[in-house]
């Protein structure tokens, strides 16, 4: 059994985006040293790290240098080659494992894992040609959605097929003719997500479900707690805990779910901190980022209790009008609003540049003020 890595040790983070940046902030607050690895020298997490290694994911010499002196290694997004994690894990414990990563980064493996584990998910079929797609729609039915097996996020790599008149050839061409997953369309009333942490010896902590509202397939607003019945929230937490156990998670896992008339269908898994959990930085006993660090290092897990109802709104590059920095005093004038900017340099439409969290005595007030602050920018 691994011994806990105490504060004062060094944590390596594979990936240098905003999730790595906020994980590094949490790690440094606990007293850890942080080393990041990313193919980009300008990765925004590098500014927080004690050391940043810039190299390709397949550069074994650079990975060896990166791993030396680290007591634990983790990751901040799932589009990392599992072979990279396997290589690093030969010299230092790396969580989550290459196996968990490989399952969650590929829709086919993810859906097959959920089905085999008895977890409720949409009916699906794996297709590897236009002919297989044409056959699959006859069994799945319409409406349905065709997704690439790899590298899909924020609505990318998927095409909705609403009716039998849909152009299947065009849909197949749009996803690049790669292996795809055809899923039955779930007419959900709400998307929620649940964060669950698990240590190497099986200790767990789970957060209340958050309610997610999207614009143009990108998360716009996340509300905590989700506006669902207590029984539905209990079921969502239980499902997340079950998945963490079955997949043998070590670290943090976000479980995205659809809710329809009280029925829950699991949509996707993300084995790392998640956009819908950003409000935990300001509105929970323990942030998702600190919890991730605690779980990976084998420390006691922190409390997950919400301190107040909260709303988190994403700040995309669209807020930077003509490339001009927004007037942040509009946000900072609200005493309960917390501004988080990721220092990602050039803003671009659709690029996640930061977020605002608002806490309030009730969820409706938090949501109203978060939307008003976003609109003011």
C-alpha positions in Angstrom: 0.0 0.0 0.0 1.3 3.5 -0.9 2.3 5.7 2.0 0.6 9.1 2.0 2.6 11.9 0.4 2.8 14.6 3.1 2.7 18.3 2.4 6.2 19.5 1.6 6.6 16.8 -1.1 6.4 17.4 -4.8 3.3 16.7 -7.0 3.7 16.4 -10.7 0.8 17.4 -13.0 0.5 16.2 -16.5 -1.2 19.0 -18.4 -0.9 22.8 -18.0 -4.4 24.2 -18.5 -6.7 26.0 -16.1 -7.6 22.8 -14.2 -3.9 22.2 -13.6 -3.4 25.8 -12.6 -6.2 25.6 -10.0 -5.0 22.2 -8.8 -1.5 23.7 -8.4 -2.9 26.6 -6.4 -4.6 24.2 -4.1 -1.5 22.1 -3.8 0.7 25.0 -2.9 -1.8 26.2 -0.3 -1.3 22.8 1.4 2.5 23.3 1.2 3.3 21.0 -1.7 5.8 21.9 -4.4 4.4 21.5 -8.0 5.9 20.5 -11.3 3.9 20.7 -14.5 4.4 19.0 -17.9 2.8 20.2 -21.1 3.8 20.5 -24.8 3.1 24.2 -24.6 5.7 26.5 -22.9 3.0 29.1 -22.3 0.6 26.8 -20.5 -1.2 28.8 -17.9 -0.4 26.4 -15.0 3.3 27.0 -15.5 3.0 30.4 -13.8 1.9 28.7 -10.6 4.3 25.7 -10.7 7.8 25.6 -9.2 9.0 24.1 -12.4 7.5 23.5 -15.8 8.7 20.9 -18.3 7.9 21.6 -22.0 8.0 18.5 -24.2 5.9 16.2 -26.3 3.8 13.5 -24.5 6.0 10.8 -26.1 9.4 12.3 -25.0 10.5 9.7 -22.5 13.7 11.5 -21.6 11.7 14.6 -20.6 9.1 12.5 -18.8 11.9 10.9 -16.8 13.3 14.3 -15.8 9.7 15.4 -14.9 9.1 12.4 -12.7 12.4 12.5 -10.8 11.7 13.9 -7.3 7.9 13.7 -7.6 6.1 11.9 -4.8 2.9 11.6 -6.8 1.9 12.4 -10.4 -1.6 13.3 -11.5 -3.3 14.7 -14.6 -5.6 17.6 -15.3 -7.3 16.6 -18.5 -8.0 13.3 -20.2 -6.6 13.7 -23.7 -3.2 12.5 -22.6 -1.9 9.3 -24.2 -2.3 6.4 -21.7 1.2 5.3 -22.7 2.5 8.5 -21.1 0.9 7.7 -17.8 2.1 4.1 -18.0 5.7 5.3 -18.5 5.6 7.8 -15.6 3.9 5.2 -13.3 7.0 2.9 -13.6 8.9 5.3 -11.4 6.3 7.2 -9.4 2.7 6.5 -8.4 0.4 8.2 -10.9 -3.3 8.7 -10.3 -5.7 8.3 -11.9 -4.3 5.2 -13.6 -3.7 4.7 -17.3 -6.5 2.2 -17.3 -9.0 4.7 -15.9 -7.7 7.3 -18.3 -8.1 5.0 -21.3 -11.7 4.1 -20.4 -12.8 7.7 -19.9 -11.1 9.3 -22.9 -12.8 7.0 -25.4 -16.6 7.0 -25.7 -16.8 3.4 -26.8 -14.8 2.1 -23.9 -16.7 4.5 -21.5 -20.1 3.3 -22.7 -19.1 -0.3 -22.6 -17.8 0.1 -19.1 -21.1 1.7 -18.0 -23.2 -1.0 -19.6 -21.1 -3.8 -18.2 -21.2 -2.2 -14.7 -25.0 -2.0 -14.8 -25.0 1.8 -14.7 -27.9 3.4 -16.5 -26.8 5.0 -19.8 -28.3 5.7 -23.2 -28.8 2.9 -25.6 -25.8 2.9 -28.0 -24.1 1.1 -30.9 -20.5 1.2 -32.0 -20.1 2.0 -35.8 -17.0 1.9 -37.9 -18.5 2.6 -41.4 -21.3 4.3 -43.1 -23.0 0.9 -43.7 -22.8 0.1 -39.9 -24.2 3.6 -39.1 -27.2 2.9 -41.5 -27.8 -0.4 -39.8 -27.5 1.0 -36.3 -30.0 3.8 -36.7 -32.6 1.1 -37.5 -32.2 -0.4 -34.0 -31.4 2.8 -32.1 -34.2 4.9 -33.7 -34.6 8.6 -34.1 -33.7 11.1 -32.7 -30.1 10.0 -32.0 -26.7 11.4 -31.9 -23.5 10.3 -33.6 -20.3 10.9 -31.7 -16.6 10.3 -32.4 -15.1 7.7 -30.1 -12.1 9.9 -29.3 -11.4 13.6 -28.5 -14.9 15.0 -28.1 -15.7 17.8 -25.7 -17.8 20.9 -25.4 -20.1 19.6 -28.1 -17.3 18.9 -30.6 -17.2 15.7 -32.6 -20.9 15.0 -32.5 -23.9 15.3 -34.9 -27.5 15.1 -33.9 -29.7 13.0 -36.2 -33.3 14.3 -35.5 -35.3 12.3 -38.0 -35.2 9.5 -40.6 -34.6 12.2 -43.2 -31.2 13.0 -41.7 -28.2 12.8 -44.1 -26.3 9.9 -42.7 -23.5 10.2 -45.2 -22.9 13.8 -44.3 -23.0 13.0 -40.6 -20.4 10.2 -41.1 -18.2 12.5 -43.0 -18.5 15.2 -40.4 -17.0 13.0 -37.7 -14.1 12.2 -40.0 -15.0 8.6 -40.9 -13.5 7.3 -37.6 -15.0 4.8 -35.2 -18.1 6.4 -33.8 -20.7 5.8 -31.1 -24.4 6.2 -32.1 -26.5 7.0 -29.0 -30.2 7.2 -28.5 -31.2 10.8 -27.8 -32.1 11.4 -24.1 -34.9 14.0 -23.8 -33.5 15.3 -20.6 -35.0 18.1 -18.5 -31.7 18.9 -16.8 -28.0 18.0 -16.9 -26.3 17.5 -13.5 -22.9 16.5 -12.5 -21.5 14.9 -9.3 -17.9 15.0 -8.1 -16.6 12.0 -6.3 -13.1 11.5 -4.7 -11.5 8.2 -3.9 -8.2 7.3 -2.3 -6.0 4.3 -3.0 -7.3 2.5 0.1 -11.0 3.1 -0.9 -12.0 6.1 1.2 -14.5 8.3 -0.6 -16.1 11.7 -0.5 -18.9 12.9 -2.7 -20.3 16.4 -3.5 -24.0 17.4 -3.9 -25.1 17.4 -7.6 -24.6 20.6 -9.5 -27.0 21.7 -12.2 -25.4 22.6 -15.5 -26.8 25.1 -18.1 -25.1 25.3 -21.5 -24.9 27.8 -24.3 -23.6 26.6 -27.7 -22.6 23.3 -26.2 -20.3 25.0 -23.7 -21.0 25.2 -20.0 -22.4 28.6 -19.2 -23.8 28.4 -15.7 -23.4 25.8 -12.9 -25.8 25.9 -9.9 -25.2 24.3 -6.6 -27.2 22.6 -5.3 -29.1 21.3 -8.3 -32.8 22.0 -8.3 -33.8 18.3 -8.0 -35.7 16.3 -5.4 -33.7 15.0 -2.5 -34.3 11.4 -3.6 -32.9 12.1 -7.1 -29.8 13.8 -5.5 -29.3 10.7 -3.3 -29.5 8.4 -6.3 -27.0 10.6 -8.2 -24.5 10.5 -5.4 -24.9 6.8 -5.0 -24.3 6.3 -8.8 -21.1 8.4 -8.7 -19.8 6.4 -5.7 -20.6 3.1 -7.4 -18.8 4.2 -10.6 -15.7 5.3 -8.6 -15.6 1.9 -7.0 -16.1 -0.1 -10.1 -13.6 1.8 -12.2 -11.1 1.7 -9.3 -10.6 5.4 -9.2 -7.8 7.1 -7.3 -8.3 10.9 -7.5 -11.3 12.9 -8.5 -14.0 11.9 -11.0 -16.8 14.1 -12.5 -19.9 12.1 -13.5 -22.2 13.9 -15.9 -25.8 12.8 -15.8 -29.2 13.6 -17.5 -32.3 13.8 -15.4 -35.7 13.1 -17.0 -38.8 12.8 -14.7 -36.7 11.8 -11.8 -34.9 9.1 -13.9 -31.1 9.4 -14.1 -29.0 8.5 -17.2 -25.2 8.7 -16.9 -23.7 10.6 -19.9 -20.0 11.0 -19.5 -17.1 10.6 -17.1 -14.1 12.9 -16.6 -11.3 11.6 -14.3 -10.1 15.0 -13.1 -11.5 18.3 -11.8 -14.4 19.6 -13.8 -15.8 22.9 -14.9 -19.0 22.3 -13.1 -17.1 22.1 -9.8 -15.3 25.4 -9.9 -17.7 27.0 -7.4 -16.4 24.6 -4.8 -13.3 26.9 -4.6 -15.5 29.5 -2.8 -18.7 27.8 -1.7 -17.7 24.4 -0.1 -15.7 23.2 2.9 -13.1 21.7 0.5 -12.6 22.7 -3.1 -12.6 20.1 -5.8 -9.0 20.9 -6.5 -7.8 20.4 -2.9 -9.9 17.2 -2.7 -8.2 16.0 -5.9 -4.8 16.6 -4.3 -5.8 15.0 -1.0 -7.1 11.9 -2.8 -4.1 11.5 -5.1 -1.7 11.9 -2.1 -3.6 9.6 0.2 -4.4 12.2 2.7 -7.7 12.3 4.7 -10.4 13.6 2.5 -12.0 17.0 3.2 -15.6 17.9 3.9 -17.9 18.5 1.0 -20.6 20.5 2.7 -21.7 23.6 0.8 -21.3 26.8 2.8 -23.9 28.7 0.8 -26.0 28.3 -2.4 -23.8 29.3 -5.4 -23.8 30.0 -9.1 -20.7 29.8 -11.3 -20.7 31.5 -14.7 -18.0 30.9 -17.3 -16.1 33.7 -18.8 -15.3 33.0 -22.5 -13.1 34.9 -24.8 -16.2 36.5 -26.3 -16.3 38.8 -23.2 -13.1 40.5 -24.4 -14.6 42.9 -26.9 -12.2 43.6 -29.8 -9.5 42.1 -27.7 -10.0 44.7 -24.9 -9.7 43.6 -21.2 -13.1 43.9 -19.6 -13.7 46.3 -16.7 -13.4 43.8 -13.8 -14.5 46.4 -11.2 -18.1 45.6 -12.3 -17.6 42.2 -10.8 -15.4 43.1 -7.9 -17.9 45.7 -6.7 -20.2 42.8 -5.7 -18.9 41.7 -2.2 -19.9 38.1 -2.6 -18.6 37.6 -6.2 -15.3 35.9 -6.6 -13.4 36.5 -9.9 -11.0 33.7 -11.2 -8.9 34.5 -14.2 -6.7 31.8 -15.8 -3.9 34.0 -17.3 -4.3 32.2 -20.7 -3.1 35.2 -22.8 -4.9 35.8 -26.0 -8.6 35.7 -25.7 -10.6 33.9 -28.5 -14.4 33.3 -28.9 -15.4 30.1 -27.1 -12.1 29.9 -25.1 -12.5 29.5 -21.4 -10.6 32.5 -19.8 -12.0 32.5 -16.3 -15.1 32.3 -14.2 -17.2 34.1 -11.6 -18.7 32.5 -8.5 -21.5 34.2 -6.6 -22.9 33.0 -3.3 -26.2 34.1 -1.9 -28.8 33.2 0.8 -30.8 31.3 -1.9 -30.0 29.8 -5.3 -32.3 32.0 -7.3 -30.5 35.1 -6.0 -27.1 33.6 -6.7 -28.2 32.8 -10.3 -29.7 36.2 -10.9 -26.6 38.1 -9.7 -24.2 35.8 -11.6 -26.1 36.4 -14.9 -26.2 40.1 -14.2 -22.5 40.3 -13.7 -21.8 38.3 -16.8 -24.2 40.6 -18.8 -22.5 43.7 -17.4 -19.2 42.6 -18.9 
